[in-house]
């Protein structure tokens, strides 16, 4: 990938950071008012994710316990919730800058095209989903994978970074044992080490398939506390109640498949169109923009994105946060593709036709997308027809542009 100077520019980065800050407070569970000193709650982030951060290894080795174990040693007297909110904001800003750098690399250009696309993605439910789920373990894992951008392609250093990020991510969120398998396949050299993530996945899935014993949750609760310094309110790890961080995989399977059996086929199809259909619009828009300057890389991006289907399918079947997973997986596919783009100077030229069309598609998604309401699972119920229309428009635009570029290449 290009150097950091080429991957980011200061004026565009400042705009991205400003918009990320606005989106963070719009997407936070309590909004800007939660930062007022003296309130009973001081959380701009969902307490569900804070709870998962507090889980640790005091009661024994368990899934999702790595972050809490690290925090337990860094803050033995207690975790300050205000500073945790500051960290959440910084994390979302880092994700926004990463998105901007990746889009610039994928387009192979600087200036307005990647900036507008990045800003619109942050405004659309794509960015809103990330803001609403800030501190989600998957977001921490995404940043871990992003460390591969600092290493040369097809190098031993990249192999090491991929393996380290894979191992740490799987300890932060056990699902990464499956979700990150394509990262190793695409970014590691074709050596025997390339099969190590698959072996690690099998071992970790066997370790993490059982539910936690009550003693694990109780020990984690007593070992680490988060404190609101203004009110003295304390937050400790809460276990049980079907919490995904403590139950077995079979629990999620039974829970979600019972929903499929109770829902009508139309309801299930509506959920798909309002979640995965929306994610397809964002991905197709990016692929359209790449057609002018990165036609070969666009084919690679499609193949990389498609390779996530087999490992993502189990999560689609046993979870209900479809939009959240779809956004993370699209982001990962864009990141992996960017890591393989040949290093070259970014072009600064007027906005080309495919880029204008891409900007139009994402602007449509941002304009139609809800300004309020939770979108981590899917768009609201009344967005069913809008989701289908957006997807149809995106597919038609991509096909027309593909035909035009082929005719252009053939003279």
C-alpha positions, 0 to 999 in steps of 0.5 A, spaced: 500 500 500 502 507 499 505 510 504 501 514 510 502 520 506 499 518 500 494 514 503 491 520 507 491 528 506 490 533 512 484 537 509 480 531 507 482 527 514 480 533 518 473 533 514 472 526 515 474 527 523 469 532 524 463 528 520 465 522 524 465 526 531 458 528 529 456 521 527 458 519 533 454 523 538 448 522 533 449 514 533 451 514 541 445 511 545 444 517 549 447 523 545 451 529 547 447 530 553 450 523 556 457 527 557 454 532 562 457 531 569 453 529 574 448 525 570 446 518 573 449 515 567 455 517 563 455 512 557 455 515 549 456 507 548 451 502 548 452 498 555 452 491 552 459 493 549 462 495 555 459 489 558 463 485 554 469 489 555 469 487 562 469 480 561 476 477 563 480 471 565 480 471 572 475 465 573 479 461 567 480 462 560 474 463 556 472 467 550 472 474 549 476 475 555 482 478 553 480 485 553 478 485 560 484 481 562 488 487 559 484 492 562 484 489 569 492 489 569 492 496 566 487 499 571 487 495 577 483 500 581 477 501 576 476 503 569 474 510 568 467 510 564 468 518 562 475 516 559 472 510 556 467 514 552 473 518 550 476 512 547 470 510 544 470 516 540 477 516 538 476 509 536 470 511 531 475 517 529 480 511 527 475 507 523 473 513 519 480 515 517 481 508 516 475 508 511 478 514 508 485 511 507 482 505 504 477 508 499 483 513 496 487 506 495 481 503 492 480 508 487 487 510 486 486 517 486 486 523 491 482 529 491 474 530 491 472 523 489 474 518 495 473 524 500 466 525 497 465 517 497 468 516 504 463 522 507 457 519 504 459 512 507 459 515 514 453 519 513 449 513 510 447 507 515 454 504 513 457 509 518 451 510 522 451 502 524 459 503 526 457 509 530 451 505 534 456 499 535 462 503 537 466 498 542 463 492 538 469 487 539 468 486 531 471 493 530 477 492 535 478 486 530 478 490 524 483 495 527 487 489 528 487 487 521 488 494 519 495 493 521 497 489 515 497 495 511 504 497 515 507 491 512 510 490 505 505 485 500 508 478 500 513 479 506 514 475 512 513 481 516 506 481 513 505 473 515 507 475 522 502 480 523 496 477 520 497 471 524 498 475 530 492 479 529 488 473 527 490 470 534 488 476 538 482 478 534 480 471 536 481 472 543 477 478 543 471 475 539 471 468 538 467 469 531 473 471 528 476 464 528 471 463 522 470 471 520 478 472 519 480 466 515 479 469 508 484 475 511 490 469 511 488 466 505 488 473 501 494 476 504 499 471 507 504 467 502 503 461 499 507 457 504 505 452 509 504 457 514 498 459 510 494 453 513 495 455 521 489 460 521 485 454 519 488 449 524 487 455 530 480 456 528 478 449 529 482 449 536 479 455 538 472 453 536 472 447 540 475 450 546 469 456 545 463 451 543 461 450 551 457 455 555 461 459 561 460 456 568 457 461 573 464 461 576 467 464 570 462 470 570 462 471 578 469 471 578 470 476 572 464 481 575 469 481 582 475 482 578 474 489 574 469 495 575 468 501 571 466 507 575 463 513 573 467 519 577 461 524 577 456 519 580 460 514 583 456 509 579 459 502 578 458 497 572 461 490 573 460 484 568 453 481 567 453 474 565 447 470 563 440 471 560 442 468 553 448 473 553 452 471 547 459 472 550 457 466 555 452 461 552 454 456 547 453 456 539 448 451 540 444 456 544 444 461 538 442 456 533 436 454 537 434 461 538 435 464 531 432 458 528 426 458 532 425 465 529 425 463 522 420 458 523 415 463 526 417 468 521 413 468 514 418 467 508 416 475 506 418 477 513 425 474 512 426 476 505 424 483 508 429 483 513 434 481 508 433 486 503 433 491 509 440 489 511 444 485 507 441 488 501 443 495 503 450 493 504 450 490 497 448 497 495 454 500 498 459 495 496 456 496 489 457 503 489 465 502 491 466 497 485 463 502 480 467 507 482 473 503 481 472 501 474 475 507 471 482 507 474 482 500 478 479 495 473 483 489 475 483 491 482 475 491 482 475 484 480 479 482 485 475 486 490 469 482 488 472 476 489 475 478 496 468 480 498 465 473 495 470 469 499 467 471 505 460 468 503 462 461 506 464 463 513 459 469 513 453 464 512 453 461 519 453 468 522 447 470 518 444 464 520 445 464 528 445 472 529 440 477 528 445 483 527 445 482 519 447 490 517 452 490 523 455 484 520 454 486 513 458 493 514 464 489 518 465 484 512 464 489 507 469 493 510 474 487 511 473 486 504 475 493 502 481 493 507 484 486 504 483 489 497 487 495 499 492 491 502 494 488 495 493 494 491 500 496 487 504 501 490 503 507 486 502 515 486 495 517 487 492 521 481 489 527 482 484 529 477 477 531 475 471 526 478 470 521 472 463 518 470 463 512 474 465 516 480 460 520 479 455 515 479 458 511 485 457 518 489 450 518 487 448 511 489 451 512 496 448 519 496 441 516 495 443 511 500 445 516 505 438 520 503 434 515 504 437 512 510 434 513 517 437 519 521 434 516 527 433 509 529 437 503 531 440 500 524 445 495 527 440 489 525 436 492 519 433 499 516 426 500 519 420 496 517 417 502 512 424 501 508 422 495 505 421 497 498 426 503 498 431 498 500 429 494 494 429 500 489 436 502 491 439 495 490 436 495 483 438 502 481 445 500 484 445 493 480 443 497 473 448 502 474 454 497 475 452 493 469 451 499 464 458 501 467 461 495 466 458 494 459 461 501 457 468 500 460 468 494 456 466 497 449 471 503 451 477 498 452 475 494 445 476 501 442 
